[in-house]
Structure formats: structure tokens, C-alpha cells
């Protein structure tokens, strides 16, 4: 059976689907030698999006990030889903889609992510916007203080988007990212930051979620639990005339 799935890669979703130019993808897998050590932290961010259309209202979305040396987990507060990104032993990035109501996470290994068209940049996953992107596309515009930490302001234009980023070298993290274009202004800002071991927010999957490899979905698509996962993830097959979940084996 042929399955296809569309999932977000790295959490630059804070730009919202209305921002058309996000950070370019680095398709080169990191090696153990190329990885920059990063502090293990837990952070709370808030994203605001303000369309420029007459009468438009601002939307706000709080989200949390837990980051260790080899894994990043993201949860949008109030949502039913989350994502996690982790390094494998070869420097590839593995992705998990976390489904809280089902107490499950669907796991994609690095090869499956590539086959499905994903090319997550580990440095971007760890820092919202990677330092490599800042150095290549934006220019330093002075130093300042943000939440009691020294940061460097980067500014510049990428395609039709004007970027302003505050980068904390101590945290290896973009603590504020603003993108503005003709349609809207989107901003993600750090609100709280703790050492990972002192995180005040519980990771729900630490309660013991079921881990389901991606390949098991297609192999067990008549199982009611698997059907629920597939429906929740928007998985469909390539057969013409199928519903949202295909239950007809491929010859």
C-alpha cells in the first residue's frame, strides 16, 4: 500500500502558513564533529501574527520547547499534537508526530523523512532560526539585552520578507524573530527559559506514550487504533476514489 503524509518540519511554523519564505533548508546531514554543543534548556515562546488587511485582528499562540543535546520537542499550548526531532547515529534527523489524545507518537526514521520529501536542518530545529542562516543572509546591527541576556540583533531582507532576529550566543538560540512583508507581521518571542532539568512543564509523553513506527501504519491499517492515528494525521493513499484512509490493499 502506498501512503503519503504531509507534516511540518522544524518548527518554523511560527512564521505561519502565510509567510511564504522561511529559512532555506540545509540538505547536508550534520556529523558528530560538525555539531556545536548546545545548552540543554526548556523554553516558552509566544507567537503573534498580525495581518495587514483592514479590520484584521492579531492572533497569539504560546508554545514550548524542550531541548537536549540530541532531541528537541515542541508543543503548542492547547493543541492536541506535538513534534519531536532527534539525531540518529549517522547524523540524520528523525521525526516523531506526537498525538496526545491517543497517547501515541508516530516515528519516522531519517530515511523515511527524506523519502517523504523532508529535509530538516538540525541546527534550525535546535534554535528556531539557525546561526548559519543569520550569518549568510542577515547583517549584525548591534548588541542589546533581552530577558537579562546579551543578544546580537540581525536584520536583513530575504526575498519579500524583512527579518529582525535577536540571537543569544550563550543559549545558541534565536530569542526573538520578526518577519514582515506586505501581507502581515509575524513575531516569535522567548518568554521564559530554564535549564532542562528544572523545566516547570511536564512533557505528557513522559507518562508512557505508545511509539508506532511509520511503516506499521500501512501494515496494520485495518486495526481500529491504527485507523484513528492515520485519520488524525491526514494520511491518504494514492488510489483514485479512496477516502481519507485507504483500506484496499495494493496488488
N, C-alpha and C positions, 0 to 999 in steps of 0.2 A: 504494500500500500504506500502510496506517495503522500506525504504530509508536507504542508508548508506552514510557516509561522512567522509572524512579524512581532518582534519585541524590541524595546528600546535598548540601546547600547550606551553604556556610561550614562551618567545621569545629567546630561546637558539638557534634559527635558525642562530644566528651569528657564530655558530660553523661550519656552512654549512653542507649540507647533506653528505659531505664526511667524516666528523668526526663521527665515529661510537659510541663513548662512551661519552654521555653527563651526566649531573648531574642526579643521581638516583632520582626517584620520591618518594616524601613523600605522602603516601596514607592516612595519618591521617589528617582530616579536622581541621583547627585551631579553637579555641574557642576565645571568646572575651577576656578572661583572658590571653590567651597564646600569643596574638598578641603584638609584640613590636611596640611602637609608631614610626612612620617614618616621616621625614620631607616631606612636600609637595613641589615637585620640578618638573621642566621641563628640560630635558637634550637632548643634541645632541651627538650621538656616530658615530664613523666610524668603519666599519669592513673591514679588509683586509684579503684575503685568497691567499696564495702563494703555489701552488702545487710544489712538488719536482721533478716532471718529467722533463726530459731535454727539454728545449725550452718553458717551461710553463711561463705564464705571471701572474702577480698579479692582482687580482680584488679588487675593492673598492666599498663599499656600505654604504652611510650615512643613518642614521635612527634616529628617535626622539622618546622620551618617555615623556609622561605627567603622573605624579604620584600624586594621592591624598591619603588620609588615607584608602580609601576603593575601589579605582579604578586605574587601570593602562591602558593607551592607547599607542599603538605602531604604528608608521607609517614609512615605508621605503620610503625615499625621491625618488620621481619619479615613484613610483608604483601606481597601481590602487586600492590596497587593504590596509586594516589595521586590527588591532585586539585590543580588549579591554577585560580586565579581572576585575571582580568585586566580592566582597564578598556579599553573601546573609546574611540574619539574623541568619542563623544557622551555619555560618562558612564555607559553601560551596563556591566554586568558579564558577561564571557564566562567560560565554564566548560570545563575540559578534564578528562576522566577518563583517568588515566594507567595503562596496563596493562603492567607491567614484563616479565612472561614473553613477551608478544607484541611487545615493543619498539615499542609504539604508544601514541598518545594520541588519543582521540576528542574532537573540538572542537565545542562548542555556542556559537553566537553569542548575543548578548544577546536578540535577538528569539526565538530558539528556546528559550532558557531560560524566557522569560516564557510562551510557548505551552505548554510542558510543566509550567507551574504553579510555576516557581521565581521567587523574588524576593530574590536575595541582596543583603545590605546590605554595601557595600564597606567601610565603617568597621568592621563586625563581622568581616569576613574578615581585615582587617589586624591586629586586636587581640584576637581571641578573644571578648571582650565589648566592645561599643563604649562610648566615653565618654558618648555620648548616652543610652544605656540606664542607666548608672550615675547620671547627673545627674537623670534623670526618675524612677527607681524606687527608688534606694537613697540612704542618707544618709552623709556623711563621718563617720568615727568615730576620727579621729586620724591622726597620721603615725608611721611607723616605718622601719626599714631592712631590706631584703630583698636578699640577694646583693650587698651593698655599694652598693645604690642606694636612694635615698629614695623611699618609696611612701606613698600615702594608702589607708587602709582604708575600704572602703564596706560597709555592712551594710543589710539590709532583708528584707522579706517580699514575694514576688511569687506570687500565688495560694497554692498549698500549699507552696511552696519557700522555704526560708530561704537567703539569699545572703550570702556573705562574699567580697569581692574586694579584692585588693591591686593598685592601679593605679600604674604608673610613668609619670609625665608625660614624663620625659626620653626614654623609649623609645616612648611612645604605645602602651602595651601592658599588658594585664592579666597580671601575673606569677604570680598565684595566684587561682584561682576555686574556691570550695567551695559546693556546693548540698546541702542536707539536707532530706529530707522523711520521711514515715512509713515509706517503703519502703527508703531507702538514703541513704548519704552518698557523693557523688562530688566528687573534687577533682582539678584540673589545676594543676601547679606547674612553673614555669620552673626548669630545672636548669643550663643553660649558655646563654650569649648572646655572639655575636661580630659584628663588622662583617661585612656580607655578603661583601665581598672577601676576608675572612680565614676564611670558613667551612671547618671541618675535614672536612665531609661532602660527598661527591660527589653531585651530582644525576644520577641514572642517565640521565635523558632527554637530558642534555647530550651523550651519546655518539651522538646522532643517531636519535631515535625517529621512526617514521612518523606524520605528522599526518593523521588521517582526519576530514574534516567529517562531522557527524552525518547530513546528508542522503545521503551516499554509502552509508551502511549499507543503507538501504531500496532504493536504486537498484541495488545490486550484491549482493543477498542470496543469490545462488547461487554467489558466489565463496567458496571454502573459507576463505580468510583472513578475509573479512568475516563469515562464519557463525561463526567462532570468536570474533570480537570481540563479536558480538551475543549469543552464548550466555554469554560471560563477564560481560556487562553486564546480563544478565537481561532483555533486550529481547524483548517479545512483541507480537503484533498483536491487533487487536480481533475477529478472526474466531472464532466459536464452534468448538470442536473442534480448534483448532490446537495444535501442540506448543509447546515453549519458543521455537522460531524458526519463523516462518511463511514458507513458500516459495511460497505460492499468490498470484499477482498479484491485486490488487483490480480488478474491472471498472470 
